[in-house]
Amino acid sequence: MNEIALKSGVVHKIPSDLKEVLSSNTKIKDIWNDITPLARNEWLCWICSAKKIETRNRRIDIMKSKLSSGEKRPCCWAGCVHR
């Protein structure tokens, strides 16, 4: 099987739980790999900055929904402070 690797962000690496989510959905994986490294970095930082697992899981669901509908970055978030 010829599997396409997931691309990371500028600063942040993809955590294993999110890697599983992205790898399990071909459409989301293709969109993820097509957005810019900076956009991927912002998604990663936004998701990983959640303090509660419930918030993190909700943010992952929001990411999947927004990417599927054509939105490329998290809304209403100041952006990654790590870049």
PyMOL commands that place a pseudoatom at each C-alpha (Angstrom):
pseudoatom trace, name=CA, resn=MET, resi=1, chain=A, elem=C, hetatm=0, pos=[0.000, 0.000, 0.000]
pseudoatom trace, name=CA, resn=ASN, resi=2, chain=A, elem=C, hetatm=0, pos=[1.375, 3.412, -0.997]
pseudoatom trace, name=CA, resn=GLU, resi=3, chain=A, elem=C, hetatm=0, pos=[0.320, 5.717, 1.834]
pseudoatom trace, name=CA, resn=ILE, resi=4, chain=A, elem=C, hetatm=0, pos=[0.802, 9.477, 1.538]
pseudoatom trace, name=CA, resn=ALA, resi=5, chain=A, elem=C, hetatm=0, pos=[2.435, 11.026, 4.606]
pseudoatom trace, name=CA, resn=LEU, resi=6, chain=A, elem=C, hetatm=0, pos=[0.739, 13.739, 6.622]
pseudoatom trace, name=CA, resn=LYS, resi=7, chain=A, elem=C, hetatm=0, pos=[2.399, 17.123, 6.476]
pseudoatom trace, name=CA, resn=SER, resi=8, chain=A, elem=C, hetatm=0, pos=[3.182, 18.986, 9.719]
pseudoatom trace, name=CA, resn=GLY, resi=9, chain=A, elem=C, hetatm=0, pos=[3.012, 22.634, 10.634]
pseudoatom trace, name=CA, resn=VAL, resi=10, chain=A, elem=C, hetatm=0, pos=[5.774, 25.217, 10.819]
pseudoatom trace, name=CA, resn=VAL, resi=11, chain=A, elem=C, hetatm=0, pos=[6.528, 24.726, 14.519]
pseudoatom trace, name=CA, resn=HIS, resi=12, chain=A, elem=C, hetatm=0, pos=[4.165, 22.044, 15.768]
pseudoatom trace, name=CA, resn=LYS, resi=13, chain=A, elem=C, hetatm=0, pos=[4.250, 18.338, 14.996]
pseudoatom trace, name=CA, resn=ILE, resi=14, chain=A, elem=C, hetatm=0, pos=[1.074, 16.293, 14.621]
pseudoatom trace, name=CA, resn=PRO, resi=15, chain=A, elem=C, hetatm=0, pos=[0.205, 14.487, 17.874]
pseudoatom trace, name=CA, resn=SER, resi=16, chain=A, elem=C, hetatm=0, pos=[-0.657, 10.801, 17.570]
pseudoatom trace, name=CA, resn=ASP, resi=17, chain=A, elem=C, hetatm=0, pos=[-4.393, 11.187, 18.310]
pseudoatom trace, name=CA, resn=LEU, resi=18, chain=A, elem=C, hetatm=0, pos=[-4.798, 13.820, 15.617]
pseudoatom trace, name=CA, resn=LYS, resi=19, chain=A, elem=C, hetatm=0, pos=[-2.658, 11.789, 13.217]
pseudoatom trace, name=CA, resn=GLU, resi=20, chain=A, elem=C, hetatm=0, pos=[-5.138, 8.922, 13.639]
pseudoatom trace, name=CA, resn=VAL, resi=21, chain=A, elem=C, hetatm=0, pos=[-8.100, 11.216, 12.924]
pseudoatom trace, name=CA, resn=LEU, resi=22, chain=A, elem=C, hetatm=0, pos=[-6.478, 12.690, 9.824]
pseudoatom trace, name=CA, resn=SER, resi=23, chain=A, elem=C, hetatm=0, pos=[-5.306, 9.327, 8.508]
pseudoatom trace, name=CA, resn=SER, resi=24, chain=A, elem=C, hetatm=0, pos=[-8.730, 7.738, 8.908]
pseudoatom trace, name=CA, resn=ASN, resi=25, chain=A, elem=C, hetatm=0, pos=[-10.482, 10.178, 6.557]
pseudoatom trace, name=CA, resn=THR, resi=26, chain=A, elem=C, hetatm=0, pos=[-9.043, 10.467, 3.032]
pseudoatom trace, name=CA, resn=LYS, resi=27, chain=A, elem=C, hetatm=0, pos=[-10.927, 13.680, 2.198]
pseudoatom trace, name=CA, resn=ILE, resi=28, chain=A, elem=C, hetatm=0, pos=[-9.759, 15.474, 5.355]
pseudoatom trace, name=CA, resn=LYS, resi=29, chain=A, elem=C, hetatm=0, pos=[-6.225, 14.112, 4.895]
pseudoatom trace, name=CA, resn=ASP, resi=30, chain=A, elem=C, hetatm=0, pos=[-6.049, 15.439, 1.336]
pseudoatom trace, name=CA, resn=ILE, resi=31, chain=A, elem=C, hetatm=0, pos=[-7.354, 18.856, 2.404]
pseudoatom trace, name=CA, resn=TRP, resi=32, chain=A, elem=C, hetatm=0, pos=[-4.912, 18.889, 5.350]
pseudoatom trace, name=CA, resn=ASN, resi=33, chain=A, elem=C, hetatm=0, pos=[-1.971, 18.199, 3.072]
pseudoatom trace, name=CA, resn=ASP, resi=34, chain=A, elem=C, hetatm=0, pos=[-3.166, 20.880, 0.627]
pseudoatom trace, name=CA, resn=ILE, resi=35, chain=A, elem=C, hetatm=0, pos=[-3.369, 23.809, 3.079]
pseudoatom trace, name=CA, resn=THR, resi=36, chain=A, elem=C, hetatm=0, pos=[-0.284, 25.885, 3.835]
pseudoatom trace, name=CA, resn=PRO, resi=37, chain=A, elem=C, hetatm=0, pos=[2.215, 24.873, 6.541]
pseudoatom trace, name=CA, resn=LEU, resi=38, chain=A, elem=C, hetatm=0, pos=[1.234, 28.011, 8.465]
pseudoatom trace, name=CA, resn=ALA, resi=39, chain=A, elem=C, hetatm=0, pos=[-2.455, 27.062, 8.363]
pseudoatom trace, name=CA, resn=ARG, resi=40, chain=A, elem=C, hetatm=0, pos=[-1.629, 23.515, 9.544]
pseudoatom trace, name=CA, resn=ASN, resi=41, chain=A, elem=C, hetatm=0, pos=[0.471, 25.029, 12.322]
pseudoatom trace, name=CA, resn=GLU, resi=42, chain=A, elem=C, hetatm=0, pos=[-2.438, 27.174, 13.492]
pseudoatom trace, name=CA, resn=TRP, resi=43, chain=A, elem=C, hetatm=0, pos=[-4.802, 24.183, 13.574]
pseudoatom trace, name=CA, resn=LEU, resi=44, chain=A, elem=C, hetatm=0, pos=[-2.231, 22.194, 15.543]
pseudoatom trace, name=CA, resn=CYS, resi=45, chain=A, elem=C, hetatm=0, pos=[-1.563, 24.969, 18.042]
pseudoatom trace, name=CA, resn=TRP, resi=46, chain=A, elem=C, hetatm=0, pos=[-5.287, 25.669, 18.501]
pseudoatom trace, name=CA, resn=ILE, resi=47, chain=A, elem=C, hetatm=0, pos=[-6.086, 22.007, 19.104]
pseudoatom trace, name=CA, resn=CYS, resi=48, chain=A, elem=C, hetatm=0, pos=[-3.089, 21.340, 21.341]
pseudoatom trace, name=CA, resn=SER, resi=49, chain=A, elem=C, hetatm=0, pos=[-3.685, 24.458, 23.452]
pseudoatom trace, name=CA, resn=ALA, resi=50, chain=A, elem=C, hetatm=0, pos=[-6.932, 22.991, 24.818]
pseudoatom trace, name=CA, resn=LYS, resi=51, chain=A, elem=C, hetatm=0, pos=[-6.644, 22.279, 28.535]
pseudoatom trace, name=CA, resn=LYS, resi=52, chain=A, elem=C, hetatm=0, pos=[-9.416, 19.663, 28.715]
pseudoatom trace, name=CA, resn=ILE, resi=53, chain=A, elem=C, hetatm=0, pos=[-9.737, 16.540, 26.591]
pseudoatom trace, name=CA, resn=GLU, resi=54, chain=A, elem=C, hetatm=0, pos=[-13.373, 17.462, 25.889]
pseudoatom trace, name=CA, resn=THR, resi=55, chain=A, elem=C, hetatm=0, pos=[-12.287, 20.800, 24.450]
pseudoatom trace, name=CA, resn=ARG, resi=56, chain=A, elem=C, hetatm=0, pos=[-9.548, 19.151, 22.416]
pseudoatom trace, name=CA, resn=ASN, resi=57, chain=A, elem=C, hetatm=0, pos=[-11.982, 16.597, 20.972]
pseudoatom trace, name=CA, resn=ARG, resi=58, chain=A, elem=C, hetatm=0, pos=[-14.504, 19.344, 20.180]
pseudoatom trace, name=CA, resn=ARG, resi=59, chain=A, elem=C, hetatm=0, pos=[-11.792, 21.349, 18.416]
pseudoatom trace, name=CA, resn=ILE, resi=60, chain=A, elem=C, hetatm=0, pos=[-10.808, 18.303, 16.353]
pseudoatom trace, name=CA, resn=ASP, resi=61, chain=A, elem=C, hetatm=0, pos=[-14.452, 17.911, 15.296]
pseudoatom trace, name=CA, resn=ILE, resi=62, chain=A, elem=C, hetatm=0, pos=[-14.613, 21.622, 14.431]
pseudoatom trace, name=CA, resn=MET, resi=63, chain=A, elem=C, hetatm=0, pos=[-11.409, 21.294, 12.389]
pseudoatom trace, name=CA, resn=LYS, resi=64, chain=A, elem=C, hetatm=0, pos=[-12.830, 18.373, 10.395]
pseudoatom trace, name=CA, resn=SER, resi=65, chain=A, elem=C, hetatm=0, pos=[-16.054, 20.262, 9.728]
pseudoatom trace, name=CA, resn=LYS, resi=66, chain=A, elem=C, hetatm=0, pos=[-14.355, 23.515, 8.736]
pseudoatom trace, name=CA, resn=LEU, resi=67, chain=A, elem=C, hetatm=0, pos=[-11.801, 21.845, 6.477]
pseudoatom trace, name=CA, resn=SER, resi=68, chain=A, elem=C, hetatm=0, pos=[-14.595, 19.881, 4.779]
pseudoatom trace, name=CA, resn=SER, resi=69, chain=A, elem=C, hetatm=0, pos=[-16.504, 23.093, 4.128]
pseudoatom trace, name=CA, resn=GLY, resi=70, chain=A, elem=C, hetatm=0, pos=[-13.487, 24.905, 2.675]
pseudoatom trace, name=CA, resn=GLU, resi=71, chain=A, elem=C, hetatm=0, pos=[-12.318, 26.932, 5.678]
pseudoatom trace, name=CA, resn=LYS, resi=72, chain=A, elem=C, hetatm=0, pos=[-8.557, 26.742, 6.051]
pseudoatom trace, name=CA, resn=ARG, resi=73, chain=A, elem=C, hetatm=0, pos=[-7.894, 28.219, 9.507]
pseudoatom trace, name=CA, resn=PRO, resi=74, chain=A, elem=C, hetatm=0, pos=[-9.462, 28.251, 12.958]
pseudoatom trace, name=CA, resn=CYS, resi=75, chain=A, elem=C, hetatm=0, pos=[-11.902, 31.127, 13.386]
pseudoatom trace, name=CA, resn=CYS, resi=76, chain=A, elem=C, hetatm=0, pos=[-11.837, 33.688, 16.170]
pseudoatom trace, name=CA, resn=TRP, resi=77, chain=A, elem=C, hetatm=0, pos=[-8.361, 32.761, 17.364]
pseudoatom trace, name=CA, resn=ALA, resi=78, chain=A, elem=C, hetatm=0, pos=[-5.391, 35.124, 17.521]
pseudoatom trace, name=CA, resn=GLY, resi=79, chain=A, elem=C, hetatm=0, pos=[-3.036, 32.582, 15.967]
pseudoatom trace, name=CA, resn=CYS, resi=80, chain=A, elem=C, hetatm=0, pos=[-0.056, 30.585, 17.089]
pseudoatom trace, name=CA, resn=VAL, resi=81, chain=A, elem=C, hetatm=0, pos=[2.231, 32.450, 19.466]
pseudoatom trace, name=CA, resn=HIS, resi=82, chain=A, elem=C, hetatm=0, pos=[5.027, 29.944, 18.827]
pseudoatom trace, name=CA, resn=ARG, resi=83, chain=A, elem=C, hetatm=0, pos=[6.036, 31.095, 15.353]
for i in range(1, 83): cmd.bond("trace and resi %d" % i, "trace and resi %d" % (i + 1))
show_as sticks, trace
zoom trace
